[in-house]
């Protein structure tokens, strides 16, 4: 695949000495008709053609970090067709949207399907929030300081438990009981 910045109009080199670099020339020379092998590991997601109006499907080669295909719809039927034409797909990273799941399962049964990083992090965050909400009382109690009376002076000032060493705090608790 030749980068867009490497493609110049005839005569552009004369007009602008920086229009074509040695690196670009090497890439053009080395790029054959099938220089890029078929993708094995892909990511599938939706993309906005017109935000809020029209969405398509993007397929990305995750090994090369390059977009492979932009499909005009995200209904899953075009993804199914594309996957059928690419039996070399080994891993398919996708979100949890049902049409993508159905298309991948039907057209690429050989491919291992995995959740994308964004959705994994979202799932972890939601699970952690539910856990913290359920155990908020216990967590608050664990961080509330316990006041222990000093055995030396029954009427003296009280010492917060966290100000004592762990061994001293345990000893004072045993003596208080």
C-alpha positions, 0 to 999 in steps of 0.5 A: 500500500502506497501512502497518499503523500507518496503520490504526486502529479507528473512534474511535481518533483520539479515544482517542489523538491520536497514532494517525493522523498527517497523513502516514498520512492522506495515504498513505491518501488517495493510495493507490488500488486499484492504486497500486503498479505491478507489480514489474519487478525481484524477488528470490526466496528461501526463508523459514522458516515454522517454522525447521528444519521448514517453508519457503516462498518470499518474492518481494520487489520490489527497486525498492520494497524491499517483500515482494510475495508469500509462497508456502507452499512452496519446491518451485518449482511455486508460483514457476513459477505466480506467474511465469507470471502476471507476464510483466512481470518483467525481472530475477530475483535468486535463489540457486542452488537448482535448483527456483528456477532451473528455475521461473525458466527455464521460467516467465520466459524473458524475465527476466534471472537474476542471483545474489544478493549473499550468494551472490556474496560467498560464492563470492568468499570461497570462491575467495579461500580456495582461491587462498590455500591453493594459494599459501600457500608463495609468499605466505609466502616473499614476506613472509619477510625476506631478510638481505643482508651489508653489503659494507663489513664482511664480519663486521659485523651483517647488515641485513634487506632491508626496512630498506634502500631498494629501490634500495639492496637491489637494489644490494647483491644485485648486489654479492653476486652 
